[in-house]
Amino acid sequence: MDFLDPHKRRSHTIRLFVGYALVAICLSIGTGILALTVMGFDLNRKTGKVIQNGLVFVDSHLDSSDIYLNGKKKGQTADRMVIPEGKYNLELKRNGYRTWQNQFVLEGSKILRYDYPFMFPTELVTKDLQVYLPGYTMSTQSPDKRWIIIQQPGSLTAYDQFDMNANNNDRTVFNLAAGLFNSAAGEHRLSTVEWSADNKHFIVQHNYTGGVEYILISRDNPATSQNLSTYFSTPNALFSFRDKKFDQYYLQDKVALTLSTADIKSKTIKPLISGLLSFKPYGADQILYVTDSGATVGNSTVRLRIGSEDYKVREVTKSDIYLLDMASFDNAFYAVVGSNAGGKVYVYKNPLELIKSNPGKLPEAVALLKQDDPRFVSFSTNTRFISVQTGGLFSVYDIENKKQLRYDTKIPLPVASKANWMDGHRLTVVDASKIKVFDFDGTNVQTLNSTNSDTTPFFDRDYKALFTIGPSLSKSTQIALQRTELRLTAEQSSKLAN
């Protein structure tokens, strides 16, 4: 019996341990190879050199378009590409559409996502939806992008309402009571302040010769519209919604430097903050505001009020223009503060947590955006990006990637001209009566159709169409609400197919 022979037993044991060792070595090598593969390492079959790959995911607004890397076709959108680390020029192409492009540097084992490209048609097809007599007209769109309201030129009380969900953007007309507006002689202009969350009510500011007043307009029940300035007997107050509710308001008195809350049902006004220079509300009880109280010489104090609690955030250079904004992104709360005189805009993440965790110490900013004479600050519609603007100059903070961008669009915008977010990744401006759109990083500047310089372009919910007010295509001396297709029409597709 072999197991009784000590020599054979020893040889068997040695073979067994050698086998274990070989298996362990193979497992280690396999695990190492798997780990290197996961980390993106690979072997270049041509050169024999070890390389490290990364992953790039590309998609676009269109159903499909061709992907080109450094001039070579690499598939279609919605593809995932494993490619070596390095510098690349990315292009998306499709017949009938303008090329979208970007440059990027891919690091080994990293993942880049380009799921936001928007490709505009090469040839824009525009038609008149409604023609108007020439003259100033206010236009506004509900937050859900369903309703567009157009003030009929020459009238303060007549409005056209267009339904973006209807196949032909159906138009209805509603009228407000004649006595709702101050009828003083002279020029009258309306501008939208903001919409309520119900997409039924909005506040307009009525500037007339000798004064300003604020009107609450109900688009679905016009008879309930209200002149807020006369209703609350506050001729000096600026009105805005509280928590986006149509019956709750903030009243800012720029003469008395006070902020109050108001309830339209009870018709009550409650004082809230004194010494207020500027403010930005968020939700029902959060207010970011600026005051001279407690500030050092030449500065103003920025404070955050939540409910009945009030905290100092920092001091900024005293100015006539303060930049304030707040939003939530990825379960975190962000506050943005600055002044145009200081040329600095600070970004804070969860400032209240920082203040409470370090009593007596001011919170530290997660980002500092420097820009000469900043005039506007805004969050993108998905709240991922924070834009600081001065004319055609932009500083952008990417919250998700903790990255700052600074660029000059080369668009000669006046400093008082504000860019608007088209969506979560693109900005729109009006330059020389032309709409221009560009990505958050300043690339892919596209010139679209003509519009009146004092109006804002609108988009439907699916971004299949652009709506503008510009020179009528059917009546040369008049203006019109126009629809421009952002997808190829059946006729255009047919021509390309042939």
C-alpha positions in Angstrom: 0.0 0.0 0.0 1.5 3.3 -1.2 0.3 5.3 1.8 2.4 3.0 4.2 5.6 3.7 2.2 7.1 6.9 3.8 9.0 7.8 0.6 5.9 7.6 -1.6 3.9 9.4 1.0 6.5 12.3 1.1 6.6 12.4 -2.7 2.8 12.6 -2.8 2.8 15.4 -0.2 5.4 17.3 -2.2 3.4 17.0 -5.4 0.3 18.1 -3.6 1.9 21.2 -2.3 3.5 22.0 -5.6 0.0 21.7 -7.2 -1.5 24.0 -4.5 1.3 26.5 -5.2 0.7 26.4 -9.0 -3.0 26.9 -8.5 -2.3 29.8 -6.1 0.0 31.3 -8.7 -2.5 30.9 -11.5 -5.2 32.4 -9.3 -3.0 35.4 -8.4 -2.1 36.0 -12.0 -5.7 35.7 -13.1 -6.8 38.0 -10.3 -4.1 40.5 -11.3 -5.0 40.3 -15.0 -8.7 40.8 -14.0 -7.8 43.8 -11.8 -5.7 45.4 -14.5 -8.5 44.8 -17.0 -11.0 46.4 -14.7 -8.6 49.3 -14.3 -8.5 49.7 -18.1 -5.0 48.2 -18.8 -4.6 46.4 -22.2 -1.9 45.4 -24.7 -1.5 47.3 -27.9 -1.3 44.4 -30.5 0.7 46.6 -32.9 3.3 48.0 -30.7 3.3 45.5 -27.8 3.1 48.3 -25.3 0.8 48.2 -22.3 -1.9 50.9 -22.5 -4.7 52.0 -20.2 -8.3 52.3 -21.5 -11.2 54.5 -20.5 -14.9 54.3 -21.2 -16.8 57.0 -23.2 -20.6 56.9 -23.5 -22.1 59.1 -26.2 -25.8 59.8 -26.9 -27.7 62.8 -28.4 -31.1 64.5 -28.7 -31.7 62.6 -32.0 -32.6 58.9 -32.1 -29.3 58.1 -33.7 -26.3 59.9 -35.2 -22.8 58.8 -36.3 -19.9 59.0 -33.9 -16.5 60.2 -35.1 -13.3 60.1 -33.0 -10.4 62.0 -34.5 -12.1 61.8 -37.9 -12.8 58.1 -37.9 -16.3 56.6 -37.6 -16.8 54.7 -34.4 -20.4 53.7 -34.4 -23.7 55.4 -33.5 -25.0 57.2 -30.5 -26.1 55.3 -27.4 -22.8 53.3 -27.9 -20.2 52.7 -25.2 -16.7 52.9 -26.4 -13.6 51.5 -24.7 -10.7 53.4 -26.0 -7.1 54.2 -25.0 -6.4 57.2 -22.8 -5.5 60.3 -24.7 -6.8 63.4 -26.4 -9.7 63.1 -28.8 -11.9 65.2 -31.1 -15.5 64.0 -30.9 -18.0 64.7 -33.6 -21.6 63.7 -34.1 -23.0 63.8 -37.6 -26.3 63.0 -39.3 -27.6 64.1 -42.7 -29.8 67.2 -42.4 -28.3 68.3 -39.1 -25.4 70.5 -38.0 -22.4 68.7 -36.7 -21.9 68.7 -32.9 -18.3 68.5 -31.7 -16.2 68.6 -28.5 -12.6 67.9 -27.5 -11.8 65.8 -24.5 -8.8 64.2 -22.7 -9.6 60.7 -21.5 -7.6 59.4 -18.5 -7.1 55.6 -18.0 -9.8 53.8 -16.1 -12.0 56.9 -16.2 -15.6 57.2 -17.5 -16.8 60.2 -19.6 -20.5 60.7 -20.5 -21.7 62.8 -23.4 -25.4 62.2 -23.1 -26.4 65.8 -23.7 -25.5 66.8 -27.3 -28.2 68.6 -29.2 -28.1 68.7 -33.0 -30.0 71.4 -34.8 -31.3 71.0 -38.4 -29.1 72.5 -41.1 -32.1 74.2 -42.6 -34.6 75.7 -40.2 -38.3 75.5 -41.2 -40.3 78.3 -39.6 -44.0 79.3 -39.9 -46.3 82.0 -38.4 -48.7 80.7 -35.8 -50.4 84.1 -35.1 -49.8 87.4 -36.7 -50.0 90.7 -34.7 -49.9 94.4 -35.4 -46.4 95.8 -34.8 -45.7 97.1 -31.3 -44.4 95.9 -27.9 -45.9 92.7 -26.6 -45.2 90.7 -23.5 -44.7 86.9 -23.9 -44.2 84.3 -21.2 -44.2 80.5 -20.9 -45.4 78.3 -18.0 -42.8 76.3 -16.1 -44.1 73.0 -17.5 -43.5 74.4 -21.0 -47.1 73.7 -21.9 -48.6 77.2 -22.1 -47.4 80.3 -24.0 -49.1 83.6 -23.2 -48.9 86.5 -25.6 -50.2 90.0 -24.7 -52.0 91.4 -27.7 -50.1 94.6 -28.8 -51.8 97.8 -27.8 -53.9 96.2 -25.1 -53.3 95.6 -21.4 -56.3 93.3 -21.0 -56.3 91.0 -24.1 -54.1 87.8 -24.2 -53.6 84.9 -26.5 -52.9 81.5 -24.9 -51.3 78.7 -26.9 -51.3 75.0 -25.9 -48.0 73.3 -26.7 -49.6 69.9 -26.1 -52.1 70.4 -28.9 -51.1 69.2 -32.4 -51.6 72.7 -33.9 -50.7 74.7 -30.8 -54.4 75.6 -30.4 -55.0 79.3 -29.5 -57.6 80.6 -27.1 -58.2 84.3 -26.0 -58.8 85.5 -22.5 -59.5 89.1 -21.3 -58.9 90.8 -18.0 -61.1 93.4 -16.3 -60.6 96.9 -17.7 -60.0 98.4 -14.2 -57.3 95.9 -13.2 -54.4 98.2 -14.5 -53.6 101.8 -13.8 -54.8 103.7 -16.9 -52.5 106.7 -16.6 -51.7 108.4 -19.9 -48.3 107.5 -21.5 -46.4 104.4 -22.2 -47.3 101.1 -20.6 -45.1 98.0 -20.5 -45.6 94.6 -18.9 -42.9 92.1 -17.9 -43.1 88.7 -16.3 -41.9 88.4 -12.7 -42.5 84.7 -12.1 -45.0 81.8 -12.4 -46.6 79.8 -9.6 -46.0 76.1 -9.3 -49.5 75.3 -10.5 -48.8 76.7 -14.0 -52.0 78.7 -13.8 -50.9 82.0 -12.2 -48.2 84.4 -12.9 -47.2 87.9 -11.7 -46.5 90.7 -14.1 -44.8 94.1 -13.4 -46.7 96.9 -15.0 -44.5 100.0 -15.7 -46.5 103.1 -16.6 -45.7 106.8 -16.7 -45.4 107.8 -13.1 -45.4 104.4 -11.4 -45.1 100.6 -11.1 -47.6 98.1 -10.0 -47.9 94.3 -9.8 -50.7 92.2 -11.2 -51.5 88.5 -10.5 -52.9 87.0 -13.7 -54.9 83.7 -13.7 -54.8 82.2 -17.2 -57.5 79.6 -16.6 -59.8 81.9 -14.5 -59.1 85.5 -15.6 -61.9 86.9 -13.4 -59.9 86.1 -10.3 -56.9 88.1 -11.4 -55.8 90.7 -8.9 -53.9 94.0 -8.7 -51.7 93.1 -5.8 -50.3 96.6 -5.3 -53.8 98.1 -4.7 -55.1 95.0 -3.0 -52.5 95.2 -0.3 -52.2 99.0 -0.5 -48.4 98.8 -0.9 -47.4 101.1 -3.8 -43.6 100.7 -3.1 -43.6 97.0 -2.7 -42.1 94.5 -5.2 -44.0 91.2 -5.3 -42.8 87.7 -5.7 -44.3 84.3 -4.9 -43.6 82.6 -1.6 -42.9 78.9 -2.1 -44.3 79.3 -5.6 -47.8 79.5 -4.3 -50.2 81.9 -6.0 -51.8 83.1 -2.8 -48.6 83.6 -0.8 -46.2 86.5 -1.4 -43.0 88.2 -0.4 -43.2 92.0 -0.4 -39.9 93.9 -0.7 -40.0 97.6 0.0 -36.9 99.2 -1.5 -37.6 102.5 0.1 -38.1 101.3 3.7 -35.6 98.4 3.1 -37.9 95.8 4.5 -39.2 92.4 3.5 -42.6 91.1 4.5 -44.9 88.2 3.8 -48.4 88.5 2.6 -51.5 86.2 2.4 -54.0 87.0 -0.3 -56.8 85.1 1.5 -56.5 86.9 4.8 -55.1 90.1 3.3 -52.5 90.2 6.0 -49.0 91.5 5.9 -46.3 90.4 8.4 -42.9 92.1 8.7 -40.0 89.7 8.3 -36.6 91.4 7.8 -35.5 95.0 8.1 -32.4 96.7 6.6 -32.7 94.4 3.5 -30.9 95.3 0.3 -31.5 92.2 -1.8 -32.9 88.7 -1.3 -33.5 85.3 -2.9 -36.1 82.9 -1.5 -36.1 79.2 -1.7 -39.0 77.0 -0.6 -41.4 78.1 2.1 -39.0 79.5 4.7 -35.4 79.8 3.3 -34.2 83.3 2.4 -30.7 84.4 1.4 -30.4 88.1 1.8 -28.0 91.1 2.0 -28.0 93.7 4.7 -25.7 96.5 5.9 -26.3 95.5 9.4 -23.1 94.2 11.1 -20.9 94.7 8.1 -17.4 96.2 8.1 -16.8 99.5 6.2 -17.2 99.1 2.4 -18.9 95.7 2.7 -22.4 94.2 3.1 -23.4 91.1 5.0 -24.9 88.1 3.4 -27.2 86.1 5.7 -29.2 82.9 5.5 -32.6 82.8 7.2 -34.4 79.5 7.7 -37.6 79.8 9.6 -36.9 81.9 12.7 -33.2 81.2 12.7 -30.8 83.6 11.1 -27.1 83.0 10.2 -24.2 85.1 8.8 -22.7 83.5 5.7 -20.0 86.1 4.7 -19.4 89.7 3.8 -19.2 90.9 0.2 -18.1 94.2 -1.3 -20.9 96.8 -1.1 -22.6 97.3 -4.4 -25.9 98.2 -6.2 -26.0 94.7 -7.7 -25.9 91.5 -5.6 -25.8 88.0 -7.0 -27.8 85.5 -4.9 -29.3 82.1 -5.8 -30.1 78.8 -4.2 -31.0 75.3 -5.4 -30.7 71.6 -4.6 -28.6 69.1 -6.5 -28.1 65.4 -5.7 -29.6 65.7 -2.2 -27.4 68.7 -1.3 -28.3 72.3 -0.9 -26.2 75.0 -2.7 -26.2 78.8 -2.1 -24.4 81.3 -4.3 -23.5 84.8 -3.1 -21.5 87.7 -4.5 -21.6 91.3 -5.7 -20.6 92.8 -9.0 -18.3 95.3 -7.3 -16.2 92.6 -5.7 -15.8 90.5 -8.9 -16.1 87.3 -6.8 -19.0 84.9 -6.5 -18.9 82.2 -3.8 -20.6 78.8 -4.0 -21.5 77.0 -0.7 -22.6 73.4 -0.3 -24.9 72.8 2.7 -24.0 76.1 4.4 -26.3 75.5 7.3 -24.6 72.2 8.2 -21.2 74.0 8.1 -22.4 76.8 10.3 -24.0 74.5 12.9 -21.0 72.1 13.0 -18.6 75.0 13.6 -20.4 77.6 15.7 -18.8 81.0 15.6 -17.0 80.2 12.3 -18.1 81.3 8.9 -18.7 78.5 6.4 -16.1 77.8 3.7 -17.0 78.0 0.0 -16.6 75.0 -2.2 -15.9 77.2 -5.2 -14.9 80.8 -6.0 -15.9 82.1 -9.4 -13.9 85.2 -10.3 -15.2 87.6 -13.0 -15.0 91.3 -13.6 -18.3 93.1 -13.1 -20.5 90.0 -12.8 -24.1 90.8 -13.5 -26.1 87.6 -13.4 -26.0 84.3 -11.7 -28.3 81.3 -12.4 -28.7 77.5 -12.1 -29.3 75.4 -15.1 -32.7 73.7 -15.3 -31.2 70.5 -13.9 -29.4 72.6 -11.3 -26.1 70.9 -12.1 -24.4 74.1 -13.5 -24.0 77.5 -12.0 -23.5 80.3 -14.5 -22.0 83.7 -13.7 -22.4 86.2 -16.7 -21.0 89.5 -17.8 -22.2 90.2 -21.4 -20.6 87.4 -23.5 -18.2 86.3 -20.7 -19.1 83.3 -18.6 -17.8 81.5 -15.5 -19.5 78.1 -14.9 -19.2 75.8 -12.0 -20.0 72.1 -12.7 -21.3 70.8 -9.4 -21.2 67.1 -10.4 -17.6 67.2 -11.5 -16.5 69.9 -9.1 -15.0 71.8 -12.1 -14.8 75.4 -13.1 -15.0 76.8 -16.7 -14.3 80.3 -17.9 -14.8 81.3 -21.5 -15.6 84.2 -23.8 -18.4 83.4 -26.3 -17.2 86.3 -28.5 -20.8 87.4 -28.7 -21.0 91.2 -28.3 -23.8 91.2 -25.7 -24.5 94.3 -23.6 -23.7 93.8 -19.9 -27.5 94.2 -19.2 -28.4 91.3 -21.5 -29.1 88.1 -19.6 -28.6 84.6 -20.9 -31.3 82.0 -20.3 -31.0 78.3 -19.9 -32.5 76.4 -22.7 -32.3 73.2 -20.7 -29.9 71.5 -18.3 -26.8 71.9 -20.6 -27.4 74.9 -23.0 -27.7 78.6 -22.8 -29.6 81.0 -25.1 -29.0 84.7 -25.9 -30.3 87.2 -28.4 -27.6 88.9 -30.4 -28.5 91.4 -33.1 -32.1 90.0 -33.2 -30.8 86.5 -33.8 -31.1 83.6 -31.3 -27.9 82.0 -30.4 -27.5 78.7 -28.4 -24.3 77.2 -27.0 -23.3 74.4 -24.6 -22.5 75.1 -20.9 -18.8 75.1 -21.8 -19.2 77.7 -24.5 -18.8 75.2 -27.4 -21.2 74.5 -30.3 -22.4 78.1 -30.8 -25.4 77.9 -33.1 -27.3 80.8 -34.8 -31.0 80.1 -35.2 -33.7 82.4 -36.5 -34.7 86.0 -36.0 -36.6 87.3 -33.0 -37.5 90.6 -31.3 -34.6 91.6 -29.1 -36.8 92.2 -26.1 -38.4 88.7 -26.1 -37.2 85.3 -24.9 -37.2 82.2 -27.0 -39.4 79.3 -25.8 -39.2 75.5 -26.4 -41.8 72.8 -26.1 -41.3 70.1 -23.5 -39.6 67.6 -25.8 -37.5 70.3 -27.6 -39.0 69.4 -31.0 -39.9 73.1 -31.7 -38.7 76.6 -30.9 -41.2 79.5 -30.5 -40.3 83.1 -31.0 -41.8 86.5 -31.7 -40.3 88.1 -34.8 -41.0 89.7 -38.2 -44.0 87.9 -39.8 -43.2 85.7 -42.7 -46.6 86.2 -44.3 -47.1 90.0 -43.6 -44.0 92.0 -43.9 -45.1 95.0 -41.8 -46.3 92.9 -38.9 -44.9 90.6 -36.2 -45.9 87.0 -35.4 -45.6 84.2 -32.9 -43.6 81.7 -34.9 -42.8 78.0 -34.7 -39.5 76.6 -35.9 -39.0 72.9 -36.2 -36.0 71.4 -34.4 -36.5 68.0 -36.1 -36.5 67.4 -39.8 -39.9 67.8 -41.4 -41.4 64.9 -43.5 -40.5 66.9 -46.6 -36.9 67.4 -45.5 -36.5 63.7 -44.7 -38.0 62.7 -48.0 -35.5 64.9 -49.9 -32.6 63.3 -48.0 -33.9 59.8 -48.7 -34.0 60.6 -52.4 
